[in-house]
């Protein structure tokens, strides 16, 4: 298998669980927070700094507070903000991970970082808001209104990060190969669908017109 699967996801859609299960069933590595650990090792950036900027929009106050840290980093340019350094380090780590072989990568503009990779398959997982509220409320033991607030804030943060660095719309159908509603088939059904899509990418079946051009 050669396919590298990237998964963007609405909060509470089950995207991470789907990614874990897809990776397990395909027998390939799964990367979520592991990307931060790899980036810290390769870039010299503190993992805590990476966590603070992880899929978050630009924060002026935090960036100013961290200016002194920025200048202590090797290879730092005067025009490089800390946010830019974190993003570029993460971007490079994602591309290095992809060069190792097939895997599943969650979030962090990975689809944008690997847009030119012929083995890349980009997927966005979404679900109706009420289903996501129920899932988050159960998972985090929250009242529904609090769960709704957490979902709204998290999705806004992810969208801001994605759209700032990729110049594409987060969750828009034309930003990904496939956008899947995890409530339609359930998590297990969505996992099976992604496996089938990946298998088709690995072993494409010619259409009837491709098999017999005279049928056009």
Phi and psi in degrees as GROMACS dihedral restraints (atoms count N, CA, C in turn):
[ dihedral_restraints ]
;  ai    aj    ak    al  type     phi  dphi    fc
    3     4     5     6     1  -119.8    20    10
    4     5     6     7     1   -10.5    20    10
    6     7     8     9     1   -71.0    20    10
    7     8     9    10     1   133.6    20    10
    9    10    11    12     1  -106.9    20    10
   10    11    12    13     1   117.2    20    10
   12    13    14    15     1  -101.6    20    10
   13    14    15    16     1   122.7    20    10
   15    16    17    18     1  -108.6    20    10
   16    17    18    19     1   139.5    20    10
   18    19    20    21     1  -127.1    20    10
   19    20    21    22     1   115.2    20    10
   21    22    23    24     1   -90.8    20    10
   22    23    24    25     1   157.1    20    10
   24    25    26    27     1  -158.6    20    10
   25    26    27    28     1   142.6    20    10
   27    28    29    30     1   -73.1    20    10
   28    29    30    31     1   147.2    20    10
   30    31    32    33     1   -66.9    20    10
   31    32    33    34     1   130.0    20    10
   33    34    35    36     1    88.7    20    10
   34    35    36    37     1     1.8    20    10
   36    37    38    39     1   -82.5    20    10
   37    38    39    40     1    -9.4    20    10
   39    40    41    42     1    86.0    20    10
   40    41    42    43     1    13.3    20    10
   42    43    44    45     1   -58.9    20    10
   43    44    45    46     1   -41.4    20    10
   45    46    47    48     1   -66.5    20    10
   46    47    48    49     1   -45.6    20    10
   48    49    50    51     1   -61.8    20    10
   49    50    51    52     1   -40.3    20    10
   51    52    53    54     1   -61.2    20    10
   52    53    54    55     1   -44.4    20    10
   54    55    56    57     1   -61.0    20    10
   55    56    57    58     1   -43.0    20    10
   57    58    59    60     1   -60.6    20    10
   58    59    60    61     1   -44.4    20    10
   60    61    62    63     1   -70.7    20    10
   61    62    63    64     1   -37.0    20    10
   63    64    65    66     1   -62.4    20    10
   64    65    66    67     1   -47.0    20    10
   66    67    68    69     1   -61.3    20    10
   67    68    69    70     1   -41.9    20    10
   69    70    71    72     1   -65.0    20    10
   70    71    72    73     1   -44.0    20    10
   72    73    74    75     1   -70.7    20    10
   73    74    75    76     1   -30.4    20    10
   75    76    77    78     1   -87.1    20    10
   76    77    78    79     1   -10.4    20    10
   78    79    80    81     1    70.3    20    10
   79    80    81    82     1    36.8    20    10
   81    82    83    84     1  -124.8    20    10
   82    83    84    85     1   160.5    20    10
   84    85    86    87     1   -65.0    20    10
   85    86    87    88     1   152.6    20    10
   87    88    89    90     1  -119.7    20    10
   88    89    90    91     1   133.6    20    10
   90    91    92    93     1  -127.2    20    10
   91    92    93    94     1   122.9    20    10
   93    94    95    96     1  -132.1    20    10
   94    95    96    97     1   -97.9    20    10
   96    97    98    99     1   -65.8    20    10
   97    98    99   100     1   -19.6    20    10
   99   100   101   102     1   -59.4    20    10
  100   101   102   103     1   -26.4    20    10
  102   103   104   105     1   -62.6    20    10
  103   104   105   106     1   -38.8    20    10
  105   106   107   108     1   -64.5    20    10
  106   107   108   109     1   -41.2    20    10
  108   109   110   111     1   -63.3    20    10
  109   110   111   112     1   -44.4    20    10
  111   112   113   114     1   -64.6    20    10
  112   113   114   115     1   -40.9    20    10
  114   115   116   117     1   -64.4    20    10
  115   116   117   118     1   -40.8    20    10
  117   118   119   120     1   -60.9    20    10
  118   119   120   121     1   -42.1    20    10
  120   121   122   123     1   -64.9    20    10
  121   122   123   124     1   -41.4    20    10
  123   124   125   126     1   -83.2    20    10
  124   125   126   127     1   -29.1    20    10
  126   127   128   129     1  -101.9    20    10
  127   128   129   130     1   -21.4    20    10
  129   130   131   132     1    86.3    20    10
  130   131   132   133     1    -2.6    20    10
  132   133   134   135     1   -72.9    20    10
  133   134   135   136     1   142.3    20    10
  135   136   137   138     1   -66.3    20    10
  136   137   138   139     1   135.7    20    10
  138   139   140   141     1   -60.8    20    10
  139   140   141   142     1   -32.6    20    10
  141   142   143   144     1   -65.0    20    10
  142   143   144   145     1   -38.1    20    10
  144   145   146   147     1   -63.0    20    10
  145   146   147   148     1   -43.7    20    10
  147   148   149   150     1   -61.3    20    10
  148   149   150   151     1   -40.9    20    10
  150   151   152   153     1   -63.4    20    10
  151   152   153   154     1   -38.5    20    10
  153   154   155   156     1   -68.6    20    10
  154   155   156   157     1   -25.3    20    10
  156   157   158   159     1  -105.0    20    10
  157   158   159   160     1     4.1    20    10
  159   160   161   162     1   -64.9    20    10
  160   161   162   163     1   113.5    20    10
  162   163   164   165     1    50.3    20    10
  163   164   165   166     1    40.5    20    10
  165   166   167   168     1  -119.7    20    10
  166   167   168   169     1   145.9    20    10
  168   169   170   171     1   -69.0    20    10
  169   170   171   172     1   168.1    20    10
  171   172   173   174     1   -58.1    20    10
  172   173   174   175     1   134.7    20    10
  174   175   176   177     1  -120.9    20    10
  175   176   177   178     1   105.4    20    10
  177   178   179   180     1   -60.8    20    10
  178   179   180   181     1   -48.3    20    10
  180   181   182   183     1   -63.1    20    10
  181   182   183   184     1   -42.9    20    10
  183   184   185   186     1   -67.5    20    10
  184   185   186   187     1   -39.0    20    10
  186   187   188   189     1   -62.3    20    10
  187   188   189   190     1   -43.2    20    10
  189   190   191   192     1   -61.9    20    10
  190   191   192   193     1   -42.1    20    10
  192   193   194   195     1   -63.2    20    10
  193   194   195   196     1   -27.5    20    10
  195   196   197   198     1   -99.6    20    10
  196   197   198   199     1     8.6    20    10
  198   199   200   201     1   -55.4    20    10
  199   200   201   202     1   -41.0    20    10
  201   202   203   204     1   -64.6    20    10
  202   203   204   205     1   -33.4    20    10
  204   205   206   207     1   -67.7    20    10
  205   206   207   208     1   -39.4    20    10
  207   208   209   210     1   -56.8    20    10
  208   209   210   211     1   -44.3    20    10
  210   211   212   213     1   -74.0    20    10
  211   212   213   214     1    -9.1    20    10
  213   214   215   216     1   -86.8    20    10
  214   215   216   217     1    -7.0    20    10
  216   217   218   219     1   -85.4    20    10
  217   218   219   220     1   141.4    20    10
  219   220   221   222     1   -66.0    20    10
  220   221   222   223     1   139.3    20    10
  222   223   224   225     1    76.7    20    10
  223   224   225   226     1    13.0    20    10
  225   226   227   228     1   -76.8    20    10
  226   227   228   229     1   132.9    20    10
  228   229   230   231     1  -100.0    20    10
  229   230   231   232     1   155.0    20    10
  231   232   233   234     1   -62.2    20    10
  232   233   234   235     1   -26.5    20    10
  234   235   236   237     1   -93.1    20    10
  235   236   237   238     1     2.1    20    10
  237   238   239   240     1   -90.7    20    10
  238   239   240   241     1   119.1    20    10
  240   241   242   243     1   -79.7    20    10
  241   242   243   244     1   163.1    20    10
  243   244   245   246     1   -63.8    20    10
  244   245   246   247     1   -38.1    20    10
  246   247   248   249     1   -58.7    20    10
  247   248   249   250     1   -43.1    20    10
  249   250   251   252     1   -63.8    20    10
  250   251   252   253     1   -41.1    20    10
  252   253   254   255     1   -62.8    20    10
  253   254   255   256     1   -43.8    20    10
  255   256   257   258     1   -63.8    20    10
  256   257   258   259     1   -45.9    20    10
  258   259   260   261     1   -62.1    20    10
  259   260   261   262     1   -48.3    20    10
  261   262   263   264     1   -64.4    20    10
  262   263   264   265     1   -38.0    20    10
  264   265   266   267     1   -64.7    20    10
  265   266   267   268     1   -42.2    20    10
  267   268   269   270     1   -66.0    20    10
  268   269   270   271     1   -44.2    20    10
  270   271   272   273     1   -55.4    20    10
  271   272   273   274     1   -48.1    20    10
  273   274   275   276     1   -65.6    20    10
  274   275   276   277     1   -37.9    20    10
  276   277   278   279     1   -64.2    20    10
  277   278   279   280     1   -42.4    20    10
  279   280   281   282     1   -59.8    20    10
  280   281   282   283     1   -43.2    20    10
  282   283   284   285     1   -68.4    20    10
  283   284   285   286     1   -35.8    20    10
  285   286   287   288     1   -66.8    20    10
  286   287   288   289     1   -40.9    20    10
  288   289   290   291     1   -61.9    20    10
  289   290   291   292     1   -43.9    20    10
  291   292   293   294     1   -62.8    20    10
  292   293   294   295     1   -32.7    20    10
  294   295   296   297     1   -67.9    20    10
  295   296   297   298     1   -19.2    20    10
  297   298   299   300     1   -75.0    20    10
  298   299   300   301     1   -22.8    20    10
  300   301   302   303     1   139.4    20    10
  301   302   303   304     1  -171.8    20    10
  303   304   305   306     1   -61.1    20    10
  304   305   306   307     1   145.3    20    10
  306   307   308   309     1  -169.2    20    10
  307   308   309   310     1   173.9    20    10
  309   310   311   312     1  -118.0    20    10
  310   311   312   313     1   127.6    20    10
  312   313   314   315     1  -121.9    20    10
  313   314   315   316     1   130.5    20    10
  315   316   317   318     1   -98.7    20    10
  316   317   318   319     1   128.7    20    10
  318   319   320   321     1    59.6    20    10
  319   320   321   322     1  -155.1    20    10
  321   322   323   324     1    58.8    20    10
  322   323   324   325     1    34.6    20    10
  324   325   326   327     1    57.2    20    10
  325   326   327   328     1    26.7    20    10
  327   328   329   330     1   -61.9    20    10
  328   329   330   331     1   -34.3    20    10
  330   331   332   333     1   -63.4    20    10
  331   332   333   334     1   -35.8    20    10
  333   334   335   336     1   -71.7    20    10
  334   335   336   337     1   -41.7    20    10
  336   337   338   339     1   -62.3    20    10
  337   338   339   340     1   -30.3    20    10
  339   340   341   342     1  -110.1    20    10
  340   341   342   343     1    18.9    20    10
  342   343   344   345     1   -57.1    20    10
  343   344   345   346     1   -30.8    20    10
  345   346   347   348     1   -94.1    20    10
  346   347   348   349     1     1.9    20    10
  348   349   350   351     1   -83.0    20    10
  349   350   351   352     1   119.5    20    10
  351   352   353   354     1   -65.0    20    10
  352   353   354   355     1   -17.6    20    10
  354   355   356   357     1   -91.3    20    10
  355   356   357   358     1     2.6    20    10
  357   358   359   360     1   -84.0    20    10
  358   359   360   361     1   136.6    20    10
  360   361   362   363     1  -126.8    20    10
  361   362   363   364     1   114.8    20    10
  363   364   365   366     1  -103.0    20    10
  364   365   366   367     1   133.3    20    10
  366   367   368   369     1  -133.9    20    10
  367   368   369   370     1   142.7    20    10
  369   370   371   372     1  -121.3    20    10
  370   371   372   373     1   128.8    20    10
  372   373   374   375     1  -103.4    20    10
  373   374   375   376     1   126.8    20    10
  375   376   377   378     1  -133.6    20    10
  376   377   378   379     1   173.4    20    10
  378   379   380   381     1  -164.1    20    10
  379   380   381   382     1   156.6    20    10
  381   382   383   384     1   -56.0    20    10
  382   383   384   385     1   144.2    20    10
  384   385   386   387     1   -56.5    20    10
  385   386   387   388     1   -42.7    20    10
  387   388   389   390     1   -62.7    20    10
  388   389   390   391     1   -37.0    20    10
  390   391   392   393     1   -66.5    20    10
  391   392   393   394     1   -38.4    20    10
  393   394   395   396     1   -70.7    20    10
  394   395   396   397     1   -38.3    20    10
  396   397   398   399     1   -60.5    20    10
  397   398   399   400     1   -45.2    20    10
  399   400   401   402     1   -62.3    20    10
  400   401   402   403     1   -43.3    20    10
  402   403   404   405     1   -65.8    20    10
  403   404   405   406     1   -45.0    20    10
  405   406   407   408     1   -67.8    20    10
  406   407   408   409     1   -40.2    20    10
  408   409   410   411     1   -61.4    20    10
  409   410   411   412     1   -41.9    20    10
  411   412   413   414     1   -70.6    20    10
  412   413   414   415     1   -42.4    20    10
  414   415   416   417     1   -69.0    20    10
  415   416   417   418     1   -38.6    20    10
  417   418   419   420     1  -106.8    20    10
  418   419   420   421     1     6.3    20    10
  420   421   422   423     1    54.5    20    10
  421   422   423   424     1    53.9    20    10
  423   424   425   426     1  -117.1    20    10
  424   425   426   427     1   152.1    20    10
  426   427   428   429     1   -67.9    20    10
  427   428   429   430     1   152.9    20    10
  429   430   431   432     1   -53.3    20    10
  430   431   432   433     1   -41.9    20    10
  432   433   434   435     1   -66.3    20    10
  433   434   435   436     1   -36.2    20    10
  435   436   437   438     1   -68.2    20    10
  436   437   438   439     1   -40.2    20    10
  438   439   440   441     1   -62.0    20    10
  439   440   441   442     1   -41.0    20    10
  441   442   443   444     1   -60.0    20    10
  442   443   444   445     1   -43.0    20    10
  444   445   446   447     1   -63.7    20    10
  445   446   447   448     1   -44.2    20    10
  447   448   449   450     1   -61.7    20    10
  448   449   450   451     1   -42.2    20    10
  450   451   452   453     1   -62.4    20    10
  451   452   453   454     1   -47.4    20    10
  453   454   455   456     1   -60.7    20    10
  454   455   456   457     1   -45.6    20    10
  456   457   458   459     1   -67.0    20    10
  457   458   459   460     1   -42.3    20    10
  459   460   461   462     1   -66.7    20    10
  460   461   462   463     1   -44.1    20    10
  462   463   464   465     1   -64.3    20    10
  463   464   465   466     1   -38.9    20    10
  465   466   467   468     1   -63.1    20    10
  466   467   468   469     1   -41.6    20    10
  468   469   470   471     1   -65.2    20    10
  469   470   471   472     1   -45.6    20    10
  471   472   473   474     1   -64.2    20    10
  472   473   474   475     1   -42.0    20    10
  474   475   476   477     1   -64.0    20    10
  475   476   477   478     1   -42.8    20    10
  477   478   479   480     1   -61.8    20    10
  478   479   480   481     1   -44.2    20    10
  480   481   482   483     1   -62.6    20    10
  481   482   483   484     1   -50.5    20    10
  483   484   485   486     1   -61.8    20    10
  484   485   486   487     1   -46.4    20    10
  486   487   488   489     1   -72.2    20    10
  487   488   489   490     1   -30.1    20    10
  489   490   491   492     1   -67.9    20    10
  490   491   492   493     1   -45.1    20    10
  492   493   494   495     1   -89.6    20    10
  493   494   495   496     1   -25.2    20    10
  495   496   497   498     1  -102.0    20    10
  496   497   498   499     1   -17.9    20    10
  498   499   500   501     1    59.4    20    10
  499   500   501   502     1    26.2    20    10
  501   502   503   504     1  -123.1    20    10
  502   503   504   505     1   162.4    20    10
  504   505   506   507     1   -85.0    20    10
  505   506   507   508     1   126.7    20    10
  507   508   509   510     1   -67.2    20    10
  508   509   510   511     1   126.0    20    10
  510   511   512   513     1    82.8    20    10
  511   512   513   514     1    -2.9    20    10
  513   514   515   516     1   -77.5    20    10
  514   515   516   517     1   143.4    20    10
  516   517   518   519     1   -61.0    20    10
  517   518   519   520     1   -30.6    20    10
  519   520   521   522     1   -84.8    20    10
  520   521   522   523     1     4.9    20    10
  522   523   524   525     1   -97.0    20    10
  523   524   525   526     1    -8.0    20    10
  525   526   527   528     1  -138.4    20    10
  526   527   528   529     1   165.0    20    10
  528   529   530   531     1   -71.9    20    10
  529   530   531   532     1   -41.0    20    10
  531   532   533   534     1  -142.4    20    10
  532   533   534   535     1   138.1    20    10
  534   535   536   537     1  -114.3    20    10
  535   536   537   538     1   121.4    20    10
  537   538   539   540     1  -119.6    20    10
  538   539   540   541     1   133.2    20    10
  540   541   542   543     1   -86.6    20    10
  541   542   543   544     1   108.4    20    10
  543   544   545   546     1   -68.8    20    10
  544   545   546   547     1   -17.0    20    10
  546   547   548   549     1   -80.5    20    10
  547   548   549   550     1   -20.9    20    10
  549   550   551   552     1   -67.7    20    10
  550   551   552   553     1   -48.1    20    10
  552   553   554   555     1  -106.3    20    10
  553   554   555   556     1    -4.6    20    10
  555   556   557   558     1    80.5    20    10
  556   557   558   559     1   168.7    20    10
  558   559   560   561     1   -63.3    20    10
  559   560   561   562     1   -44.4    20    10
  561   562   563   564     1   -63.8    20    10
  562   563   564   565     1   -42.5    20    10
  564   565   566   567     1   -65.6    20    10
  565   566   567   568     1   -36.7    20    10
  567   568   569   570     1   -67.2    20    10
  568   569   570   571     1   -39.1    20    10
  570   571   572   573     1   -59.6    20    10
  571   572   573   574     1   -46.0    20    10
  573   574   575   576     1   -63.9    20    10
  574   575   576   577     1   -37.6    20    10
  576   577   578   579     1   -65.4    20    10
  577   578   579   580     1   -43.0    20    10
  579   580   581   582     1   -63.9    20    10
  580   581   582   583     1   -39.0    20    10
  582   583   584   585     1   -61.1    20    10
  583   584   585   586     1   -41.5    20    10
  585   586   587   588     1   -66.5    20    10
  586   587   588   589     1   -39.4    20    10
  588   589   590   591     1   -64.0    20    10
  589   590   591   592     1   -43.9    20    10
  591   592   593   594     1   -63.4    20    10
  592   593   594   595     1   -39.8    20    10
  594   595   596   597     1   -65.3    20    10
  595   596   597   598     1   -38.7    20    10
  597   598   599   600     1   -65.9    20    10
  598   599   600   601     1   -37.1    20    10
  600   601   602   603     1   -64.6    20    10
  601   602   603   604     1   -38.2    20    10
  603   604   605   606     1   -72.3    20    10
  604   605   606   607     1   -36.2    20    10
  606   607   608   609     1  -133.1    20    10
  607   608   609   610     1    71.1    20    10
  609   610   611   612     1   -61.5    20    10
  610   611   612   613     1   140.0    20    10
  612   613   614   615     1  -101.0    20    10
  613   614   615   616     1   121.3    20    10
  615   616   617   618     1   -61.8    20    10
  616   617   618   619     1   143.4    20    10
  618   619   620   621     1   -71.5    20    10
  619   620   621   622     1   161.8    20    10
  621   622   623   624     1   -54.8    20    10
  622   623   624   625     1   -37.5    20    10
  624   625   626   627     1   -71.2    20    10
  625   626   627   628     1   -29.3    20    10
  627   628   629   630     1   -73.4    20    10
  628   629   630   631     1   -32.8    20    10
  630   631   632   633     1   -73.5    20    10
  631   632   633   634     1   -35.2    20    10
  633   634   635   636     1  -138.3    20    10
  634   635   636   637     1    90.9    20    10
  636   637   638   639     1   -56.8    20    10
  637   638   639   640     1   -23.2    20    10
  639   640   641   642     1   -70.4    20    10
  640   641   642   643     1   -11.3    20    10
  642   643   644   645     1   -84.3    20    10
  643   644   645   646     1    -6.6    20    10
